[in-house]
């Protein structure tokens, strides 16, 4: 980052000014979240707007043109965003859709790259290398956009699971393609690229699963001295998965997503605190990444690239994405309404803009134009797709009710010296545990409800005490029956006192 003024030594005064600017930007960005949630305007556009306003064409007059720094910070932010998304992904929801999501991430990306690159070459007149780069860059759905939008839209769990898993999986092959197309010299043959993608995905998946399972085992069997260390440890494990995957020449992005998903479904101690910590880090990563991308943009240079961006975006949205969904999901016999919604829900965000910095760093000809086209495309079509997604879901009859059975909030604190666990259970409004007596919970031997908090008052329950919505329970369980106790609590929360006969499970 540079200015027109002569560089001055960094002093404490400069540091104070920098902290003031950063804190003001964060406060404005947090306020923007509230504004975007009320107006339906995607928050990423607000953050990009903040960056543009701070840039050389805005009121801040900050001159920033380092594509290398933007790429490094963007990668770091994407790691945090994928980790947060993986931690919030429920295995039981995405498990049925994993084959479809994998097909979308590989077959769908291939179809999208081919169609978009062909349009960029023949309609816009770009050379094949530039056309392939644009096709690859915009073929990846954005994890931050998908996670933030889909979790606010009541969709069938099958559709949501497929879209969330796709956004976590498809970054890996797209990064490989963009790097391959941006490398000096001839582009590898397609079968070489397929082999490289398959190998990197396999290495990343193996490392991610291994790190996730080892990390979950360690966190569940080693009591840390302070509860605040658990969120830090979980994020450190997730970042370790990315670093290990990347150093092993695998897909670090796939590794961090899978490791985080394993951790998120492992019933770790102090889980609500960990989720809150990861959610906060995810917001900071999104805000910083979008603001930085806004700073990198030079709006007065983008006039000639608006029309090509609109044309490529139209082909991508109305042609490449629907065709890729149809082809990739052909073996899965999904309804046309679901395919139509998934075609429109291929949301783009910061990921394509970050990937567009790769050819800039590699010195590819017309790379700045590629960046401008991708930036305009993302802004325009995010503004179109994001707010209209709930409306389309209702029109297609896929918008589900918000009144589905709510899952229990269970937080576990290990009692190492006592070889036990203290479970804090919150009964939400939609839980079927409402109206169940304590003795009807039928907890395993070695587990017992020791305290109930209701309306701000606590009491020791009797076997005939009836549980109510909004109650908070303290359950003490010995180490051997801790998992069984939590499974039973979740089963009753989903199926009521007849959970065993209804076949309701207690898995996450």
LUMMAR-509571 format. One record per residue (C-alpha): residue number from 1; x, y, z. Coordinates in steps of 0.05 Angstrom, whole numbers, plus 5000, padded with zeros to 4 digits. Layout:
BEGIN
   tiba      x      y      z
    NUM      X      Y      Z
...
END
This chain:
BEGIN
   tiba      x      y      z
      1   5000   5000   5000
      2   5028   5068   4981
      3   5008   5140   4979
      4   5031   5201   4941
      5   5067   5226   5003
      6   5139   5209   5022
      7   5143   5147   5065
      8   5153   5160   5139
      9   5181   5115   5195
     10   5127   5076   5231
     11   5115   5105   5301
     12   5067   5092   5358
     13   5025   5150   5332
     14   5019   5117   5264
     15   5000   5052   5298
     16   4946   5088   5337
     17   4919   5118   5273
     18   4919   5050   5239
     19   4881   5019   5297
     20   4830   5075   5295
     21   4818   5066   5220
     22   4813   4990   5227
     23   4764   4995   5285
     24   4721   5046   5248
     25   4720   5002   5186
     26   4698   4942   5228
     27   4644   4982   5263
     28   4617   5007   5196
     29   4620   4936   5168
     30   4582   4908   5228
     31   4529   4961   5219
     32   4527   4942   5146
     33   4508   4871   5166
     34   4446   4898   5199
     35   4429   4941   5139
     36   4439   4884   5090
     37   4397   4836   5131
     38   4339   4885   5131
     39   4344   4906   5059
     40   4362   4839   5028
     41   4425   4870   4997
     42   4482   4819   5000
     43   4531   4842   5053
     44   4591   4827   5010
     45   4571   4884   4963
     46   4570   4931   5023
     47   4640   4910   5043
     48   4665   4917   4972
     49   4634   4986   4971
     50   4672   5005   5034
     51   4737   4984   5001
     52   4721   5022   4937
     53   4703   5084   4978
     54   4770   5080   5014
     55   4808   5070   4949
     56   4841   5118   4901
     57   4775   5135   4866
     58   4739   5144   4932
     59   4741   5192   4990
     60   4798   5154   5024
     61   4847   5163   4966
     62   4886   5101   4988
     63   4929   5075   4931
     64   4934   4999   4935
     65   4956   4955   4877
     66   4989   4894   4908
     67   4957   4833   4876
     68   5008   4788   4913
     69   4987   4814   4982
     70   4913   4810   4963
     71   4922   4737   4941
     72   4958   4717   5005
     73   4907   4751   5051
     74   4850   4725   5008
     75   4876   4653   5015
     76   4882   4661   5091
     77   4812   4690   5095
     78   4785   4633   5052
     79   4816   4582   5099
     80   4779   4613   5158
     81   4714   4618   5119
     82   4718   4545   5097
     83   4735   4524   5169
     84   4674   4562   5196
     85   4630   4532   5142
     86   4655   4461   5156
     87   4644   4469   5231
     88   4572   4489   5218
     89   4557   4433   5168
     90   4517   4376   5197
     91   4538   4308   5172
     92   4469   4278   5173
     93   4444   4333   5126
     94   4499   4330   5074
     95   4513   4255   5076
     96   4457   4237   5027
     97   4480   4291   4979
     98   4555   4278   4979
     99   4557   4240   4913
    100   4516   4295   4879
    101   4559   4350   4910
    102   4622   4314   4887
    103   4595   4308   4817
    104   4577   4382   4816
    105   4647   4400   4841
    106   4682   4360   4787
    107   4637   4345   4728
    108   4597   4409   4737
    109   4659   4452   4740
    110   4686   4420   4677
    111   4622   4434   4638
    112   4618   4505   4665
    113   4690   4521   4647
    114   4681   4495   4576
    115   4617   4533   4562
    116   4640   4598   4594
    117   4709   4596   4561
    118   4677   4583   4492
    119   4631   4643   4501
    120   4688   4688   4525
    121   4729   4668   4463
    122   4677   4675   4409
    123   4632   4730   4438
    124   4684   4774   4472
    125   4744   4758   4429
    126   4791   4736   4484
    127   4849   4689   4468
    128   4838   4618   4490
    129   4885   4623   4550
    130   4849   4685   4577
    131   4781   4653   4561
    132   4799   4589   4599
    133   4823   4629   4658
    134   4758   4668   4662
    135   4718   4604   4653
    136   4755   4570   4710
    137   4754   4631   4756
    138   4678   4642   4753
    139   4660   4568   4755
    140   4670   4562   4830
    141   4612   4578   4876
    142   4633   4620   4936
    143   4632   4587   5004
    144   4620   4651   5042
    145   4562   4672   4998
    146   4530   4603   4998
    147   4537   4592   5074
    148   4510   4661   5091
    149   4451   4660   5043
    150   4428   4588   5048
    151   4427   4587   5123
    152   4376   4643   5121
    153   4332   4611   5068
    154   4288   4552   5091
    155   4303   4500   5038
    156   4298   4424   5039
    157   4357   4395   5076
    158   4376   4354   5014
    159   4384   4416   4971
    160   4419   4456   5024
    161   4467   4398   5039
    162   4486   4390   4966
    163   4498   4465   4955
    164   4539   4473   5019
    165   4581   4412   5004
    166   4591   4434   4932
    167   4616   4503   4954
    168   4665   4469   5001
    169   4690   4420   4949
    170   4694   4459   4884
    171   4746   4510   4906
    172   4799   4456   4902
    173   4793   4435   4828
    174   4782   4507   4806
    175   4845   4532   4840
    176   4884   4476   4805
    177   4855   4496   4738
    178   4868   4571   4747
    179   4940   4558   4767
    180   4950   4511   4708
    181   4921   4560   4658
    182   4961   4618   4689
    183   5028   4582   4684
    184   5076   4607   4631
    185   5084   4560   4572
    186   5034   4513   4539
    187   4974   4490   4578
    188   4975   4416   4598
    189   4931   4367   4562
    190   4863   4356   4592
    191   4879   4285   4616
    192   4941   4311   4652
    193   4898   4363   4688
    194   4846   4310   4707
    195   4900   4265   4736
    196   4931   4324   4775
    197   4863   4345   4802
    198   4846   4274   4823
    199   4913   4265   4859
    200   4909   4332   4895
    201   4838   4319   4917
    202   4855   4250   4943
    203   4914   4276   4982
    204   4875   4334   5010
    205   4816   4290   5030
    206   4860   4239   5064
    207   4899   4291   5104
    208   4836   4330   5122
    209   4800   4269   5149
    210   4861   4245   5186
    211   4875   4312   5219
    212   4801   4321   5236
    213   4793   4253   5270
    214   4860   4259   5307
    215   4843   4329   5330
    216   4773   4309   5353
    217   4801   4250   5391
    218   4852   4293   5426
    219   4803   4348   5445
    220   4754   4298   5474
    221   4806   4261   5516
    222   4850   4318   5540
    223   4819   4370   5587
    224   4848   4438   5572
    225   4859   4485   5632
    226   4811   4539   5606
    227   4747   4535   5566
    228   4771   4592   5522
    229   4827   4548   5495
    230   4779   4500   5460
    231   4757   4548   5405
    232   4830   4567   5392
    233   4850   4494   5390
    234   4795   4476   5340
    235   4814   4533   5292
    236   4888   4514   5299
    237   4872   4442   5280
    238   4832   4466   5219
    239   4889   4511   5196
    240   4938   4454   5208
    241   4897   4411   5160
    242   4903   4465   5106
    243   4978   4473   5116
    244   4991   4398   5117
    245   4950   4387   5055
    246   4984   4444   5016
    247   5054   4422   5037
    248   5038   4351   5015
    249   5020   4379   4945
    250   4947   4364   4958
    251   4886   4408   4962
    252   4892   4448   5026
    253   4823   4478   5016
    254   4790   4410   5014
    255   4832   4388   5073
    256   4810   4446   5117
    257   4736   4437   5099
    258   4735   4362   5113
    259   4775   4369   5178
    260   4728   4424   5202
    261   4668   4382   5184
    262   4695   4323   5224
    263   4708   4369   5284
    264   4639   4401   5277
    265   4605   4333   5283
    266   4648   4304   5339
    267   4609   4332   5399
    268   4669   4370   5426
    269   4671   4403   5495
    270   4646   4475   5500
    271   4617   4470   5430
    272   4571   4532   5431
    273   4630   4575   5451
    274   4672   4545   5395
    275   4618   4558   5343
    276   4610   4630   5366
    277   4685   4641   5362
    278   4690   4611   5292
    279   4630   4651   5269
    280   4663   4716   5293
    281   4728   4698   5258
    282   4690   4682   5195
    283   4657   4750   5195
    284   4724   4785   5206
    285   4755   4744   5148
    286   4697   4763   5102
    287   4699   4836   5120
    288   4775   4842   5113
    289   4776   4803   5047
    290   4720   4842   5014
    291   4747   4910   5037
    292   4816   4892   5010
    293   4788   4870   4944
    294   4750   4935   4939
    295   4815   4973   4951
    296   4848   4935   4894
    297   4796   4957   4844
    298   4805   5020   4802
    299   4734   5038   4781
    300   4753   5089   4728
    301   4789   5035   4689
    302   4730   4988   4686
    303   4685   5024   4636
    304   4706   4982   4576
    305   4698   4917   4615
    306   4626   4925   4638
    307   4594   4899   4574
    308   4639   4837   4568
    309   4626   4822   4642
    310   4550   4825   4631
    311   4554   4780   4570
    312   4599   4728   4604
    313   4556   4731   4667
    314   4492   4721   4627
    315   4522   4659   4593
    316   4546   4633   4659
    317   4481   4644   4696
    318   4431   4624   4643
    319   4472   4573   4604
    320   4535   4545   4636
    321   4510   4536   4707
    322   4442   4504   4689
    323   4476   4458   4638
    324   4529   4438   4688
    325   4476   4422   4741
    326   4435   4380   4692
    327   4496   4340   4668
    328   4527   4331   4737
    329   4461   4309   4769
    330   4438   4265   4712
    331   4452   4199   4750
    332   4415   4224   4813
    333   4345   4234   4785
    334   4330   4299   4821
    335   4266   4337   4808
    336   4270   4393   4758
    337   4249   4443   4811
    338   4309   4425   4853
    339   4355   4429   4793
    340   4327   4497   4774
    341   4339   4524   4845
    342   4410   4496   4847
    343   4423   4528   4780
    344   4403   4596   4807
    345   4437   4585   4874
    346   4507   4580   4843
    347   4527   4643   4880
    348   4593   4678   4866
    349   4629   4722   4915
    350   4700   4737   4937
    351   4730   4670   4914
    352   4727   4686   4839
    353   4756   4755   4852
    354   4813   4725   4893
    355   4826   4673   4840
    356   4829   4729   4788
    357   4892   4755   4823
    358   4930   4691   4805
    359   4940   4710   4731
    360   4959   4780   4754
    361   5014   4752   4799
    362   5036   4705   4743
    363   5041   4763   4694
    364   4991   4736   4644
    365   4974   4784   4587
    366   4910   4824   4598
    367   4905   4797   4669
    368   4882   4865   4695
    369   4824   4862   4646
    370   4807   4792   4670
    371   4805   4818   4741
    372   4759   4876   4722
    373   4711   4831   4683
    374   4707   4782   4741
    375   4696   4838   4792
    376   4638   4869   4752
    377   4608   4801   4739
    378   4608   4782   4813
    379   4578   4848   4835
    380   4522   4850   4784
    381   4500   4778   4788
    382   4506   4773   4863
    383   4460   4833   4867
    384   4412   4796   4821
    385   4415   4725   4848
    386   4422   4733   4923
    387   4359   4773   4938
    388   4316   4734   4889
    389   4334   4664   4915
    390   4280   4662   4970
    391   4227   4685   4920
    392   4248   4631   4870
    393   4247   4578   4924
    394   4175   4597   4941
    395   4154   4597   4868
    396   4184   4527   4858
    397   4150   4501   4921
    398   4216   4486   4955
    399   4212   4536   5012
    400   4203   4496   5075
    401   4171   4516   5141
    402   4214   4544   5196
    403   4174   4504   5246
    404   4215   4440   5239
    405   4237   4406   5304
    406   4294   4447   5333
    407   4357   4411   5356
    408   4379   4416   5428
    409   4436   4461   5447
    410   4484   4417   5487
    411   4549   4443   5515
    412   4597   4394   5548
    413   4651   4411   5599
    414   4699   4355   5617
    415   4711   4341   5691
    416   4779   4309   5684
    417   4795   4291   5756
    418   4724   4264   5767
    419   4727   4224   5702
    420   4660   4254   5682
    421   4626   4307   5640
    422   4577   4363   5657
    423   4527   4373   5600
    424   4489   4438   5595
    425   4425   4426   5555
    426   4381   4483   5528
    427   4310   4463   5506
    428   4290   4507   5446
    429   4218   4525   5427
    430   4211   4471   5374
    431   4239   4413   5415
    432   4195   4352   5429
    433   4227   4346   5497
    434   4173   4395   5519
    435   4123   4357   5563
    436   4170   4298   5577
    437   4181   4278   5650
    438   4252   4269   5677
    439   4242   4194   5686
    440   4217   4188   5614
    441   4285   4212   5588
    442   4311   4142   5606
    443   4383   4165   5610
    444   4435   4109   5614
    445   4461   4087   5683
    446   4515   4136   5703
    447   4479   4198   5677
    448   4428   4240   5714
    449   4394   4308   5710
    450   4419   4345   5771
    451   4391   4415   5761
    452   4336   4451   5721
    453   4337   4526   5709
    454   4268   4554   5691
    455   4248   4627   5688
    456   4313   4649   5721
    457   4304   4602   5780
    458   4340   4536   5791
    459   4316   4473   5827
    460   4334   4400   5835
    461   4283   4361   5795
    462   4243   4301   5817
    463   4233   4240   5773
    464   4163   4266   5756
    465   4185   4337   5739
    466   4157   4357   5671
    467   4206   4393   5625
    468   4185   4456   5589
    469   4208   4498   5530
    470   4263   4546   5550
    471   4287   4501   5607
    472   4362   4492   5617
    473   4386   4426   5646
    474   4451   4406   5679
    475   4465   4333   5666
    476   4524   4297   5699
    477   4550   4236   5661
    478   4608   4190   5674
    479   4660   4185   5620
    480   4639   4117   5592
    481   4565   4138   5582
    482   4576   4210   5560
    483   4563   4196   5486
    484   4503   4151   5501
    485   4472   4204   5546
    486   4479   4258   5492
    487   4451   4212   5439
    488   4391   4197   5483
    489   4379   4271   5498
    490   4380   4289   5424
    491   4335   4230   5407
    492   4282   4253   5457
    493   4290   4325   5432
    494   4273   4302   5362
    495   4223   4246   5375
    496   4195   4259   5444
    497   4184   4205   5496
    498   4170   4154   5440
    499   4238   4165   5407
    500   4259   4092   5411
    501   4196   4066   5378
    502   4197   4121   5324
    503   4269   4105   5306
    504   4292   4176   5319
    505   4367   4180   5324
    506   4409   4226   5364
    507   4467   4239   5317
    508   4485   4309   5297
END
